[in-house]
Amino acid sequence: MANIVILGAGMMGSAFSTPFADNGHHVRLVGTHLDGDIVEEIHETHVHPKLRAHLHPSVAPFTYDRLGEAIRDADLVVVGVNSNGIDWAGEQLAGVLPDDVPLLFLTKGMAGRSDGIDLLPWVLRAHLPAGRRDRVKLAAIGGP
């Protein structure tokens, strides 16, 4: 069984907790700074207030200020924030992401630059420490 941390307790991150938990993995669902009410509701009732769905009993909710605790022995970190939260997620992960833990990126989209566009995984990667950027194992889900 793997320890999987999902950063983002919105619809996408929370929905992805189900197949991980159903397959026997330990899931830590870490809300963003905007997810406080969601995390509190999940903690109290194990129901996601926007999905109106019961989350698997093994899904453990964490507030964003406990990301370091949640990620300590993670085998995989899943980034499930929306596209507007990529810079924030990168800043949060920069100080706590262990060197050997891969990232699975659920956030779709692109970011504009003055000289072109970047895929969002590259935007997040730019927030990681220089020595870590090129070594991080990154997988991303794409689509429309």
N, CA, C and O atoms as CSV, one atom per row, in Angstrom:
chain,resi,resn,atom,element,x,y,z
A,1,MET,N,N,0.838,-1.183,0.000
A,1,MET,CA,C,0.000,0.000,0.000
A,1,MET,C,C,0.878,1.239,0.000
A,1,MET,O,O,1.847,1.329,0.754
A,2,ALA,N,N,0.532,2.179,-0.842
A,2,ALA,CA,C,1.292,3.420,-0.957
A,2,ALA,C,C,0.640,4.518,-0.126
A,2,ALA,O,O,-0.561,4.494,0.147
A,3,ASN,N,N,1.463,5.473,0.265
A,3,ASN,CA,C,0.979,6.693,0.905
A,3,ASN,C,C,0.891,7.753,-0.181
A,3,ASN,O,O,1.909,8.179,-0.726
A,4,ILE,N,N,-0.328,8.176,-0.492
A,4,ILE,CA,C,-0.562,9.118,-1.579
A,4,ILE,C,C,-1.105,10.411,-1.000
A,4,ILE,O,O,-2.079,10.408,-0.247
A,5,VAL,N,N,-0.462,11.520,-1.360
A,5,VAL,CA,C,-0.897,12.843,-0.926
A,5,VAL,C,C,-1.508,13.544,-2.125
A,5,VAL,O,O,-0.893,13.619,-3.188
A,6,ILE,N,N,-2.716,14.056,-1.954
A,6,ILE,CA,C,-3.379,14.834,-2.995
A,6,ILE,C,C,-3.452,16.267,-2.497
A,6,ILE,O,O,-4.067,16.538,-1.465
A,7,LEU,N,N,-2.825,17.190,-3.229
A,7,LEU,CA,C,-2.881,18.608,-2.890
A,7,LEU,C,C,-4.015,19.240,-3.681
A,7,LEU,O,O,-3.939,19.372,-4.903
A,8,GLY,N,N,-5.063,19.628,-2.976
A,8,GLY,CA,C,-6.260,20.186,-3.582
A,8,GLY,C,C,-7.456,19.336,-3.220
A,8,GLY,O,O,-7.586,18.206,-3.691
A,9,ALA,N,N,-8.340,19.877,-2.378
A,9,ALA,CA,C,-9.512,19.127,-1.913
A,9,ALA,C,C,-10.779,19.552,-2.643
A,9,ALA,O,O,-11.887,19.352,-2.146
A,10,GLY,N,N,-10.612,20.135,-3.817
A,10,GLY,CA,C,-11.772,20.493,-4.623
A,10,GLY,C,C,-12.349,19.258,-5.298
A,10,GLY,O,O,-12.121,18.131,-4.858
A,11,MET,N,N,-13.088,19.479,-6.357
A,11,MET,CA,C,-13.779,18.386,-7.039
A,11,MET,C,C,-12.806,17.356,-7.622
A,11,MET,O,O,-12.974,16.156,-7.405
A,12,MET,N,N,-11.803,17.812,-8.351
A,12,MET,CA,C,-10.895,16.890,-9.039
A,12,MET,C,C,-10.029,16.114,-8.051
A,12,MET,O,O,-9.962,14.887,-8.124
A,13,GLY,N,N,-9.371,16.805,-7.139
A,13,GLY,CA,C,-8.514,16.122,-6.173
A,13,GLY,C,C,-9.285,15.135,-5.323
A,13,GLY,O,O,-8.830,14.016,-5.088
A,14,SER,N,N,-10.452,15.553,-4.861
A,14,SER,CA,C,-11.269,14.671,-4.019
A,14,SER,C,C,-11.780,13.468,-4.802
A,14,SER,O,O,-11.794,12.351,-4.284
A,15,ALA,N,N,-12.196,13.687,-6.038
A,15,ALA,CA,C,-12.672,12.572,-6.861
A,15,ALA,C,C,-11.566,11.548,-7.087
A,15,ALA,O,O,-11.826,10.345,-7.090
A,16,PHE,N,N,-10.342,12.013,-7.274
A,16,PHE,CA,C,-9.235,11.088,-7.499
A,16,PHE,C,C,-8.857,10.312,-6.246
A,16,PHE,O,O,-8.158,9.302,-6.336
A,17,SER,N,N,-9.306,10.765,-5.080
A,17,SER,CA,C,-9.000,10.016,-3.856
A,17,SER,C,C,-9.694,8.650,-3.863
A,17,SER,O,O,-9.196,7.698,-3.262
A,18,THR,N,N,-10.828,8.554,-4.534
A,18,THR,CA,C,-11.623,7.324,-4.509
A,18,THR,C,C,-10.916,6.119,-5.122
A,18,THR,O,O,-10.813,5.091,-4.453
A,19,PRO,N,N,-10.424,6.191,-6.362
A,19,PRO,CA,C,-9.762,4.993,-6.896
A,19,PRO,C,C,-8.491,4.620,-6.135
A,19,PRO,O,O,-8.161,3.441,-6.010
A,20,PHE,N,N,-7.782,5.626,-5.627
A,20,PHE,CA,C,-6.592,5.304,-4.828
A,20,PHE,C,C,-6.993,4.545,-3.566
A,20,PHE,O,O,-6.417,3.502,-3.255
A,21,ALA,N,N,-7.978,5.069,-2.840
A,21,ALA,CA,C,-8.421,4.432,-1.590
A,21,ALA,C,C,-9.067,3.075,-1.864
A,21,ALA,O,O,-8.844,2.121,-1.119
A,22,ASP,N,N,-9.862,2.984,-2.922
A,22,ASP,CA,C,-10.504,1.710,-3.267
A,22,ASP,C,C,-9.487,0.610,-3.569
A,22,ASP,O,O,-9.787,-0.575,-3.429
A,23,ASN,N,N,-8.300,1.003,-3.979
A,23,ASN,CA,C,-7.247,0.037,-4.283
A,23,ASN,C,C,-6.289,-0.171,-3.119
A,23,ASN,O,O,-5.192,-0.703,-3.293
A,24,GLY,N,N,-6.709,0.253,-1.930
A,24,GLY,CA,C,-5.966,-0.054,-0.721
A,24,GLY,C,C,-4.882,0.916,-0.319
A,24,GLY,O,O,-4.137,0.646,0.623
A,25,HIS,N,N,-4.769,2.042,-1.009
A,25,HIS,CA,C,-3.731,3.013,-0.671
A,25,HIS,C,C,-4.206,3.948,0.442
A,25,HIS,O,O,-5.404,4.178,0.611
A,26,HIS,N,N,-3.260,4.472,1.184
A,26,HIS,CA,C,-3.551,5.471,2.216
A,26,HIS,C,C,-3.534,6.833,1.532
A,26,HIS,O,O,-2.536,7.206,0.916
A,27,VAL,N,N,-4.624,7.572,1.635
A,27,VAL,CA,C,-4.747,8.853,0.948
A,27,VAL,C,C,-4.836,9.978,1.965
A,27,VAL,O,O,-5.631,9.932,2.904
A,28,ARG,N,N,-4.002,10.989,1.757
A,28,ARG,CA,C,-4.050,12.212,2.559
A,28,ARG,C,C,-4.477,13.330,1.626
A,28,ARG,O,O,-3.747,13.696,0.703
A,29,LEU,N,N,-5.645,13.864,1.867
A,29,LEU,CA,C,-6.226,14.905,1.033
A,29,LEU,C,C,-5.941,16.249,1.686
A,29,LEU,O,O,-6.501,16.568,2.734
A,30,VAL,N,N,-5.069,17.033,1.064
A,30,VAL,CA,C,-4.634,18.308,1.632
A,30,VAL,C,C,-5.328,19.443,0.890
A,30,VAL,O,O,-5.144,19.612,-0.315
A,31,GLY,N,N,-6.121,20.213,1.610
A,31,GLY,CA,C,-6.801,21.345,1.002
A,31,GLY,C,C,-5.853,22.498,0.740
A,31,GLY,O,O,-4.770,22.571,1.322
A,32,THR,N,N,-6.264,23.391,-0.134
A,32,THR,CA,C,-5.515,24.624,-0.354
A,32,THR,C,C,-5.956,25.645,0.685
A,32,THR,O,O,-6.778,25.357,1.555
A,33,HIS,N,N,-5.393,26.837,0.577
A,33,HIS,CA,C,-5.795,27.922,1.470
A,33,HIS,C,C,-7.256,28.329,1.239
A,33,HIS,O,O,-7.828,29.055,2.053
A,34,LEU,N,N,-7.851,27.879,0.160
A,34,LEU,CA,C,-9.254,28.186,-0.139
A,34,LEU,C,C,-10.203,27.053,0.249
A,34,LEU,O,O,-11.420,27.199,0.136
A,35,ASP,N,N,-9.659,25.935,0.703
A,35,ASP,CA,C,-10.455,24.731,0.961
A,35,ASP,C,C,-10.760,24.478,2.429
A,35,ASP,O,O,-11.142,23.364,2.786
A,36,GLY,N,N,-10.604,25.466,3.282
A,36,GLY,CA,C,-10.789,25.252,4.719
A,36,GLY,C,C,-12.135,24.661,5.085
A,36,GLY,O,O,-12.203,23.718,5.874
A,37,ASP,N,N,-13.212,25.202,4.524
A,37,ASP,CA,C,-14.556,24.691,4.834
A,37,ASP,C,C,-14.742,23.258,4.331
A,37,ASP,O,O,-15.391,22.440,4.983
A,38,ILE,N,N,-14.170,22.969,3.174
A,38,ILE,CA,C,-14.279,21.618,2.616
A,38,ILE,C,C,-13.555,20.622,3.507
A,38,ILE,O,O,-14.095,19.564,3.831
A,39,VAL,N,N,-12.332,20.960,3.904
A,39,VAL,CA,C,-11.544,20.062,4.751
A,39,VAL,C,C,-12.247,19.836,6.083
A,39,VAL,O,O,-12.285,18.714,6.588
A,40,GLU,N,N,-12.801,20.896,6.650
A,40,GLU,CA,C,-13.513,20.769,7.930
A,40,GLU,C,C,-14.722,19.845,7.799
A,40,GLU,O,O,-14.953,18.995,8.659
A,41,GLU,N,N,-15.487,20.009,6.731
A,41,GLU,CA,C,-16.668,19.159,6.511
A,41,GLU,C,C,-16.268,17.693,6.311
A,41,GLU,O,O,-16.906,16.790,6.853
A,42,ILE,N,N,-15.219,17.470,5.538
A,42,ILE,CA,C,-14.754,16.092,5.330
A,42,ILE,C,C,-14.287,15.497,6.652
A,42,ILE,O,O,-14.569,14.335,6.948
A,43,HIS,N,N,-13.581,16.283,7.440
A,43,HIS,CA,C,-13.101,15.805,8.741
A,43,HIS,C,C,-14.268,15.414,9.650
A,43,HIS,O,O,-14.212,14.394,10.337
A,44,GLU,N,N,-15.324,16.228,9.649
A,44,GLU,CA,C,-16.457,15.989,10.551
A,44,GLU,C,C,-17.407,14.901,10.058
A,44,GLU,O,O,-17.906,14.113,10.862
A,45,THR,N,N,-17.666,14.844,8.752
A,45,THR,CA,C,-18.712,13.955,8.240
A,45,THR,C,C,-18.231,12.944,7.194
A,45,THR,O,O,-18.948,11.998,6.866
A,46,HIS,N,N,-17.037,13.145,6.680
A,46,HIS,CA,C,-16.478,12.375,5.577
A,46,HIS,C,C,-17.302,12.533,4.295
A,46,HIS,O,O,-17.263,11.681,3.408
A,47,VAL,N,N,-18.046,13.636,4.216
A,47,VAL,CA,C,-18.800,13.977,3.011
A,47,VAL,C,C,-18.183,15.237,2.415
A,47,VAL,O,O,-17.945,16.219,3.119
A,48,HIS,N,N,-17.927,15.197,1.105
A,48,HIS,CA,C,-17.436,16.384,0.411
A,48,HIS,C,C,-18.643,17.280,0.142
A,48,HIS,O,O,-19.578,16.853,-0.535
A,49,PRO,N,N,-18.646,18.514,0.656
A,49,PRO,CA,C,-19.845,19.344,0.568
A,49,PRO,C,C,-20.239,19.757,-0.851
A,49,PRO,O,O,-21.421,19.991,-1.106
A,50,LYS,N,N,-19.293,19.853,-1.772
A,50,LYS,CA,C,-19.642,20.242,-3.140
A,50,LYS,C,C,-19.963,19.030,-4.009
A,50,LYS,O,O,-20.866,19.083,-4.844
A,51,LEU,N,N,-19.233,17.950,-3.815
A,51,LEU,CA,C,-19.538,16.715,-4.549
A,51,LEU,C,C,-20.782,16.033,-4.004
A,51,LEU,O,O,-21.447,15.272,-4.708
A,52,ARG,N,N,-21.091,16.315,-2.736
A,52,ARG,CA,C,-22.185,15.652,-2.018
A,52,ARG,C,C,-22.011,14.138,-2.053
A,52,ARG,O,O,-22.960,13.377,-2.242
A,53,ALA,N,N,-20.776,13.742,-1.865
A,53,ALA,CA,C,-20.444,12.317,-1.906
A,53,ALA,C,C,-19.623,11.962,-0.679
A,53,ALA,O,O,-18.813,12.752,-0.194
A,54,HIS,N,N,-19.856,10.748,-0.191
A,54,HIS,CA,C,-19.044,10.228,0.906
A,54,HIS,C,C,-17.683,9.853,0.349
A,54,HIS,O,O,-17.587,9.188,-0.682
A,55,LEU,N,N,-16.639,10.279,1.031
A,55,LEU,CA,C,-15.297,9.864,0.649
A,55,LEU,C,C,-14.961,8.571,1.383
A,55,LEU,O,O,-15.519,8.283,2.442
A,56,HIS,N,N,-14.061,7.812,0.822
A,56,HIS,CA,C,-13.632,6.550,1.415
A,56,HIS,C,C,-13.167,6.800,2.848
A,56,HIS,O,O,-12.512,7.808,3.112
A,57,PRO,N,N,-13.492,5.906,3.771
A,57,PRO,CA,C,-13.109,6.100,5.175
A,57,PRO,C,C,-11.606,6.248,5.403
A,57,PRO,O,O,-11.188,6.824,6.408
A,58,SER,N,N,-10.794,5.735,4.484
A,58,SER,CA,C,-9.347,5.834,4.677
A,58,SER,C,C,-8.760,7.154,4.193
A,58,SER,O,O,-7.563,7.388,4.363
A,59,VAL,N,N,-9.573,8.020,3.595
A,59,VAL,CA,C,-9.085,9.329,3.146
A,59,VAL,C,C,-8.983,10.243,4.363
A,59,VAL,O,O,-9.971,10.497,5.052
A,60,ALA,N,N,-7.772,10.729,4.611
A,60,ALA,CA,C,-7.522,11.595,5.769
A,60,ALA,C,C,-7.376,13.039,5.302
A,60,ALA,O,O,-6.465,13.349,4.535
A,61,PRO,N,N,-8.267,13.935,5.757
A,61,PRO,CA,C,-8.181,15.334,5.342
A,61,PRO,C,C,-7.136,16.105,6.158
A,61,PRO,O,O,-6.984,15.888,7.361
A,62,PHE,N,N,-6.426,17.003,5.482
A,62,PHE,CA,C,-5.423,17.861,6.103
A,62,PHE,C,C,-5.623,19.288,5.610
A,62,PHE,O,O,-5.970,19.502,4.449
A,63,THR,N,N,-5.408,20.259,6.483
A,63,THR,CA,C,-5.384,21.654,6.058
A,63,THR,C,C,-4.026,21.945,5.429
A,63,THR,O,O,-3.050,21.242,5.692
A,64,TYR,N,N,-3.968,22.980,4.599
A,64,TYR,CA,C,-2.749,23.277,3.845
A,64,TYR,C,C,-1.542,23.549,4.735
A,64,TYR,O,O,-0.406,23.292,4.335
A,65,ASP,N,N,-1.776,24.066,5.935
A,65,ASP,CA,C,-0.652,24.354,6.825
A,65,ASP,C,C,-0.045,23.079,7.413
A,65,ASP,O,O,0.948,23.145,8.137
A,66,ARG,N,N,-0.630,21.930,7.111
A,66,ARG,CA,C,-0.095,20.636,7.566
A,66,ARG,C,C,0.474,19.822,6.396
A,66,ARG,O,O,0.675,18.614,6.519
A,67,LEU,N,N,0.729,20.484,5.269
A,67,LEU,CA,C,1.268,19.793,4.099
A,67,LEU,C,C,2.580,19.081,4.423
A,67,LEU,O,O,2.782,17.942,4.000
A,68,GLY,N,N,3.467,19.729,5.160
A,68,GLY,CA,C,4.738,19.104,5.516
A,68,GLY,C,C,4.555,17.803,6.271
A,68,GLY,O,O,5.275,16.833,6.035
A,69,GLU,N,N,3.595,17.782,7.176
A,69,GLU,CA,C,3.274,16.564,7.936
A,69,GLU,C,C,2.691,15.494,7.015
A,69,GLU,O,O,3.067,14.325,7.098
A,70,ALA,N,N,1.781,15.894,6.145
A,70,ALA,CA,C,1.105,14.941,5.257
A,70,ALA,C,C,2.068,14.307,4.257
A,70,ALA,O,O,1.906,13.145,3.886
A,71,ILE,N,N,3.056,15.062,3.826
A,71,ILE,CA,C,3.930,14.615,2.744
A,71,ILE,C,C,5.154,13.844,3.238
A,71,ILE,O,O,5.907,13.285,2.441
A,72,ARG,N,N,5.342,13.819,4.536
A,72,ARG,CA,C,6.577,13.289,5.140
A,72,ARG,C,C,6.995,11.924,4.593
A,72,ARG,O,O,8.159,11.761,4.227
A,73,ASP,N,N,6.122,10.965,4.524
A,73,ASP,CA,C,6.492,9.626,4.037
A,73,ASP,C,C,5.686,9.244,2.793
A,73,ASP,O,O,5.330,8.081,2.598
A,74,ALA,N,N,5.410,10.242,1.962
A,74,ALA,CA,C,4.601,10.019,0.761
A,74,ALA,C,C,5.369,9.212,-0.283
A,74,ALA,O,O,6.585,9.336,-0.427
A,75,ASP,N,N,4.624,8.387,-1.000
A,75,ASP,CA,C,5.165,7.647,-2.135
A,75,ASP,C,C,4.814,8.327,-3.457
A,75,ASP,O,O,5.467,8.097,-4.475
A,76,LEU,N,N,3.782,9.162,-3.433
A,76,LEU,CA,C,3.320,9.882,-4.614
A,76,LEU,C,C,2.613,11.140,-4.149
A,76,LEU,O,O,1.868,11.117,-3.170
A,77,VAL,N,N,2.851,12.251,-4.862
A,77,VAL,CA,C,2.110,13.485,-4.613
A,77,VAL,C,C,1.318,13.805,-5.872
A,77,VAL,O,O,1.872,13.869,-6.970
A,78,VAL,N,N,0.032,14.004,-5.701
A,78,VAL,CA,C,-0.870,14.334,-6.790
A,78,VAL,C,C,-1.245,15.804,-6.651
A,78,VAL,O,O,-1.706,16.236,-5.594
A,79,VAL,N,N,-1.048,16.567,-7.716
A,79,VAL,CA,C,-1.407,17.985,-7.711
A,79,VAL,C,C,-2.772,18.111,-8.365
A,79,VAL,O,O,-2.925,17.883,-9.565
A,80,GLY,N,N,-3.773,18.481,-7.553
A,80,GLY,CA,C,-5.144,18.564,-8.035
A,80,GLY,C,C,-5.765,19.930,-7.834
A,80,GLY,O,O,-6.976,20.039,-7.642
A,81,VAL,N,N,-4.947,20.980,-7.874
A,81,VAL,CA,C,-5.482,22.339,-7.745
A,81,VAL,C,C,-5.938,22.824,-9.115
A,81,VAL,O,O,-5.560,22.245,-10.133
A,82,ASN,N,N,-6.745,23.881,-9.149
A,82,ASN,CA,C,-7.145,24.407,-10.455
A,82,ASN,C,C,-5.999,25.225,-11.054
A,82,ASN,O,O,-5.006,25.500,-10.381
A,83,SER,N,N,-6.144,25.604,-12.303
A,83,SER,CA,C,-5.038,26.257,-13.009
A,83,SER,C,C,-4.605,27.566,-12.359
A,83,SER,O,O,-3.442,27.951,-12.477
A,84,ASN,N,N,-5.511,28.255,-11.679
A,84,ASN,CA,C,-5.138,29.492,-10.992
A,84,ASN,C,C,-4.295,29.239,-9.747
A,84,ASN,O,O,-3.692,30.169,-9.212
A,85,GLY,N,N,-4.247,28.007,-9.285
A,85,GLY,CA,C,-3.506,27.684,-8.074
A,85,GLY,C,C,-2.143,27.060,-8.303
A,85,GLY,O,O,-1.505,26.615,-7.349
A,86,ILE,N,N,-1.684,27.014,-9.540
A,86,ILE,CA,C,-0.419,26.338,-9.841
A,86,ILE,C,C,0.767,27.019,-9.183
A,86,ILE,O,O,1.616,26.344,-8.600
A,87,ASP,N,N,0.847,28.341,-9.263
A,87,ASP,CA,C,1.966,29.039,-8.622
A,87,ASP,C,C,1.947,28.791,-7.119
A,87,ASP,O,O,2.987,28.516,-6.520
A,88,TRP,N,N,0.773,28.886,-6.511
A,88,TRP,CA,C,0.643,28.638,-5.070
A,88,TRP,C,C,1.108,27.218,-4.739
A,88,TRP,O,O,1.876,27.021,-3.798
A,89,ALA,N,N,0.647,26.235,-5.506
A,89,ALA,CA,C,1.023,24.842,-5.246
A,89,ALA,C,C,2.532,24.654,-5.372
A,89,ALA,O,O,3.146,23.964,-4.559
A,90,GLY,N,N,3.120,25.262,-6.381
A,90,GLY,CA,C,4.567,25.161,-6.553
A,90,GLY,C,C,5.320,25.752,-5.385
A,90,GLY,O,O,6.309,25.184,-4.922
A,91,GLU,N,N,4.854,26.893,-4.907
A,91,GLU,CA,C,5.493,27.526,-3.748
A,91,GLU,C,C,5.376,26.645,-2.511
A,91,GLU,O,O,6.330,26.531,-1.741
A,92,GLN,N,N,4.225,26.024,-2.316
A,92,GLN,CA,C,4.019,25.162,-1.148
A,92,GLN,C,C,4.886,23.906,-1.222
A,92,GLN,O,O,5.473,23.489,-0.223
A,93,LEU,N,N,4.961,23.317,-2.394
A,93,LEU,CA,C,5.715,22.071,-2.551
A,93,LEU,C,C,7.226,22.289,-2.543
A,93,LEU,O,O,7.979,21.381,-2.193
A,94,ALA,N,N,7.670,23.475,-2.922
A,94,ALA,CA,C,9.104,23.745,-3.043
A,94,ALA,C,C,9.873,23.418,-1.773
A,94,ALA,O,O,10.992,22.909,-1.842
A,95,GLY,N,N,9.298,23.700,-0.631
A,95,GLY,CA,C,10.014,23.491,0.617
A,95,GLY,C,C,9.828,22.138,1.260
A,95,GLY,O,O,10.537,21.808,2.210
A,96,VAL,N,N,8.881,21.336,0.763
A,96,VAL,CA,C,8.562,20.088,1.473
A,96,VAL,C,C,8.593,18.827,0.610
A,96,VAL,O,O,8.569,17.723,1.154
A,97,LEU,N,N,8.646,18.953,-0.703
A,97,LEU,CA,C,8.601,17.767,-1.568
A,97,LEU,C,C,9.900,16.979,-1.440
A,97,LEU,O,O,10.967,17.496,-1.770
A,98,PRO,N,N,9.827,15.734,-0.966
A,98,PRO,CA,C,11.041,14.917,-0.868
A,98,PRO,C,C,11.633,14.647,-2.258
A,98,PRO,O,O,10.906,14.589,-3.249
A,99,ASP,N,N,12.944,14.485,-2.315
A,99,ASP,CA,C,13.641,14.324,-3.592
A,99,ASP,C,C,13.173,13.138,-4.415
A,99,ASP,O,O,13.172,13.210,-5.644
A,100,ASP,N,N,12.781,12.067,-3.781
A,100,ASP,CA,C,12.487,10.844,-4.519
A,100,ASP,C,C,11.002,10.600,-4.762
A,100,ASP,O,O,10.619,9.517,-5.206
A,101,VAL,N,N,10.164,11.589,-4.477
A,101,VAL,CA,C,8.716,11.400,-4.610
A,101,VAL,C,C,8.237,11.978,-5.943
A,101,VAL,O,O,8.445,13.161,-6.213
A,102,PRO,N,N,7.599,11.153,-6.778
A,102,PRO,CA,C,7.092,11.647,-8.056
A,102,PRO,C,C,5.823,12.487,-7.884
A,102,PRO,O,O,5.105,12.385,-6.890
A,103,LEU,N,N,5.584,13.317,-8.896
A,103,LEU,CA,C,4.387,14.156,-8.949
A,103,LEU,C,C,3.475,13.668,-10.068
A,103,LEU,O,O,3.930,13.413,-11.183
A,104,LEU,N,N,2.199,13.541,-9.769
A,104,LEU,CA,C,1.177,13.281,-10.778
A,104,LEU,C,C,0.346,14.544,-10.866
A,104,LEU,O,O,-0.207,15.006,-9.867
A,105,PHE,N,N,0.260,15.094,-12.049
A,105,PHE,CA,C,-0.345,16.394,-12.265
A,105,PHE,C,C,-1.719,16.227,-12.898
A,105,PHE,O,O,-1.829,15.722,-14.016
A,106,LEU,N,N,-2.777,16.650,-12.189
A,106,LEU,CA,C,-4.140,16.555,-12.711
A,106,LEU,C,C,-4.601,17.839,-13.383
A,106,LEU,O,O,-5.554,17.826,-14.162
A,107,THR,N,N,-3.935,18.936,-13.089
A,107,THR,CA,C,-4.365,20.247,-13.564
A,107,THR,C,C,-4.062,20.400,-15.045
A,107,THR,O,O,-2.925,20.218,-15.481
A,108,LYS,N,N,-5.085,20.736,-15.810
A,108,LYS,CA,C,-4.924,20.906,-17.246
A,108,LYS,C,C,-4.831,22.389,-17.574
A,108,LYS,O,O,-5.350,23.237,-16.848
A,109,GLY,N,N,-4.161,22.681,-18.680
A,109,GLY,CA,C,-4.129,24.047,-19.158
A,109,GLY,C,C,-2.739,24.511,-19.519
A,109,GLY,O,O,-1.774,23.748,-19.497
A,110,MET,N,N,-2.665,25.793,-19.853
A,110,MET,CA,C,-1.411,26.426,-20.235
A,110,MET,C,C,-1.342,27.794,-19.581
A,110,MET,O,O,-2.356,28.362,-19.174
A,111,ALA,N,N,-0.123,28.311,-19.490
A,111,ALA,CA,C,0.094,29.644,-18.925
A,111,ALA,C,C,0.803,30.495,-19.968
A,111,ALA,O,O,1.771,30.060,-20.590
A,112,GLY,N,N,0.308,31.714,-20.150
A,112,GLY,CA,C,0.919,32.621,-21.112
A,112,GLY,C,C,2.188,33.260,-20.566
A,112,GLY,O,O,2.294,33.561,-19.377
A,113,ARG,N,N,3.145,33.457,-21.463
A,113,ARG,CA,C,4.378,34.190,-21.169
A,113,ARG,C,C,4.517,35.258,-22.233
A,113,ARG,O,O,3.799,35.242,-23.233
A,114,SER,N,N,5.433,36.183,-22.026
A,114,SER,CA,C,5.635,37.230,-23.024
A,114,SER,C,C,6.160,36.660,-24.342
A,114,SER,O,O,5.938,37.246,-25.401
A,115,ASP,N,N,6.852,35.525,-24.281
A,115,ASP,CA,C,7.428,34.941,-25.493
A,115,ASP,C,C,6.779,33.615,-25.895
A,115,ASP,O,O,7.345,32.874,-26.698
A,116,GLY,N,N,5.606,33.309,-25.351
A,116,GLY,CA,C,4.939,32.068,-25.731
A,116,GLY,C,C,4.062,31.527,-24.623
A,116,GLY,O,O,3.487,32.284,-23.841
A,117,ILE,N,N,3.964,30.210,-24.562
A,117,ILE,CA,C,3.141,29.567,-23.543
A,117,ILE,C,C,3.927,28.445,-22.867
A,117,ILE,O,O,4.881,27.908,-23.430
A,118,ASP,N,N,3.512,28.109,-21.669
A,118,ASP,CA,C,4.074,26.987,-20.917
A,118,ASP,C,C,2.947,26.055,-20.522
A,118,ASP,O,O,1.835,26.502,-20.242
A,119,LEU,N,N,3.225,24.775,-20.499
A,119,LEU,CA,C,2.298,23.830,-19.895
A,119,LEU,C,C,2.364,24.021,-18.386
A,119,LEU,O,O,3.420,24.352,-17.847
A,120,LEU,N,N,1.264,23.817,-17.715
A,120,LEU,CA,C,1.214,24.067,-16.274
A,120,LEU,C,C,2.188,23.213,-15.465
A,120,LEU,O,O,2.717,23.711,-14.471
A,121,PRO,N,N,2.457,21.953,-15.831
A,121,PRO,CA,C,3.476,21.226,-15.068
A,121,PRO,C,C,4.840,21.922,-15.088
A,121,PRO,O,O,5.586,21.848,-14.112
A,122,TRP,N,N,5.169,22.593,-16.191
A,122,TRP,CA,C,6.453,23.295,-16.266
A,122,TRP,C,C,6.429,24.530,-15.368
A,122,TRP,O,O,7.448,24.899,-14.784
A,123,VAL,N,N,5.264,25.163,-15.261
A,123,VAL,CA,C,5.135,26.322,-14.372
A,123,VAL,C,C,5.381,25.888,-12.930
A,123,VAL,O,O,6.124,26.544,-12.200
A,124,LEU,N,N,4.765,24.799,-12.524
A,124,LEU,CA,C,4.973,24.304,-11.162
A,124,LEU,C,C,6.426,23.898,-10.961
A,124,LEU,O,O,7.022,24.214,-9.931
A,125,ARG,N,N,6.994,23.210,-11.922
A,125,ARG,CA,C,8.387,22.762,-11.817
A,125,ARG,C,C,9.332,23.946,-11.595
A,125,ARG,O,O,10.327,23.811,-10.882
A,126,ALA,N,N,9.040,25.087,-12.187
A,126,ALA,CA,C,9.900,26.270,-12.041
A,126,ALA,C,C,9.969,26.759,-10.598
A,126,ALA,O,O,10.917,27.456,-10.236
A,127,HIS,N,N,9.001,26.417,-9.777
A,127,HIS,CA,C,9.004,26.830,-8.369
A,127,HIS,C,C,9.881,25.933,-7.496
A,127,HIS,O,O,10.212,26.302,-6.370
A,128,LEU,N,N,10.251,24.781,-7.995
A,128,LEU,CA,C,11.072,23.858,-7.207
A,128,LEU,C,C,12.509,24.359,-7.157
A,128,LEU,O,O,12.934,25.090,-8.052
A,129,PRO,N,N,13.263,23.985,-6.134
A,129,PRO,CA,C,14.663,24.400,-6.054
A,129,PRO,C,C,15.425,23.986,-7.316
A,129,PRO,O,O,15.152,22.936,-7.898
A,130,ALA,N,N,16.380,24.817,-7.730
A,130,ALA,CA,C,17.091,24.617,-8.998
A,130,ALA,C,C,17.650,23.206,-9.150
A,130,ALA,O,O,17.531,22.623,-10.227
A,131,GLY,N,N,18.245,22.649,-8.127
A,131,GLY,CA,C,18.832,21.322,-8.223
A,131,GLY,C,C,17.810,20.206,-8.332
A,131,GLY,O,O,18.162,19.073,-8.663
A,132,ARG,N,N,16.572,20.504,-8.062
A,132,ARG,CA,C,15.494,19.499,-8.038
A,132,ARG,C,C,14.666,19.514,-9.315
A,132,ARG,O,O,14.086,18.494,-9.687
A,133,ARG,N,N,14.605,20.655,-9.988
A,133,ARG,CA,C,13.705,20.830,-11.137
A,133,ARG,C,C,13.859,19.761,-12.203
A,133,ARG,O,O,12.869,19.205,-12.677
A,134,ASP,N,N,15.077,19.476,-12.576
A,134,ASP,CA,C,15.306,18.534,-13.671
A,134,ASP,C,C,15.256,17.083,-13.230
A,134,ASP,O,O,15.203,16.181,-14.066
A,135,ARG,N,N,15.271,16.849,-11.925
A,135,ARG,CA,C,15.263,15.475,-11.421
A,135,ARG,C,C,13.879,14.985,-11.024
A,135,ARG,O,O,13.675,13.781,-10.871
A,136,VAL,N,N,12.928,15.891,-10.854
A,136,VAL,CA,C,11.607,15.480,-10.393
A,136,VAL,C,C,10.947,14.578,-11.441
A,136,VAL,O,O,10.958,14.877,-12.635
A,137,LYS,N,N,10.384,13.491,-10.973
A,137,LYS,CA,C,9.636,12.589,-11.850
A,137,LYS,C,C,8.221,13.132,-11.930
A,137,LYS,O,O,7.523,13.224,-10.921
A,138,LEU,N,N,7.808,13.486,-13.126
A,138,LEU,CA,C,6.537,14.165,-13.297
A,138,LEU,C,C,5.707,13.463,-14.357
A,138,LEU,O,O,6.194,13.156,-15.445
A,139,ALA,N,N,4.446,13.212,-14.023
A,139,ALA,CA,C,3.485,12.683,-14.989
A,139,ALA,C,C,2.287,13.622,-14.983
A,139,ALA,O,O,1.929,14.174,-13.942
A,140,ALA,N,N,1.676,13.800,-16.134
A,140,ALA,CA,C,0.547,14.718,-16.225
A,140,ALA,C,C,-0.575,14.090,-17.039
A,140,ALA,O,O,-0.340,13.351,-17.995
A,141,ILE,N,N,-1.791,14.403,-16.635
A,141,ILE,CA,C,-2.977,13.980,-17.365
A,141,ILE,C,C,-3.395,15.146,-18.244
A,141,ILE,O,O,-3.502,16.274,-17.764
A,142,GLY,N,N,-3.630,14.893,-19.506
A,142,GLY,CA,C,-4.012,15.953,-20.425
A,142,GLY,C,C,-5.431,15.765,-20.920
A,142,GLY,O,O,-6.092,14.769,-20.626
A,143,GLY,N,N,-5.871,16.736,-21.667
A,143,GLY,CA,C,-7.202,16.642,-22.236
A,143,GLY,C,C,-7.758,18.005,-22.553
A,143,GLY,O,O,-7.090,19.019,-22.350
A,144,PRO,N,N,-8.951,18.035,-23.040
A,144,PRO,CA,C,-9.555,19.319,-23.408
A,144,PRO,C,C,-9.927,20.139,-22.188
A,144,PRO,O,O,-10.447,21.247,-22.324
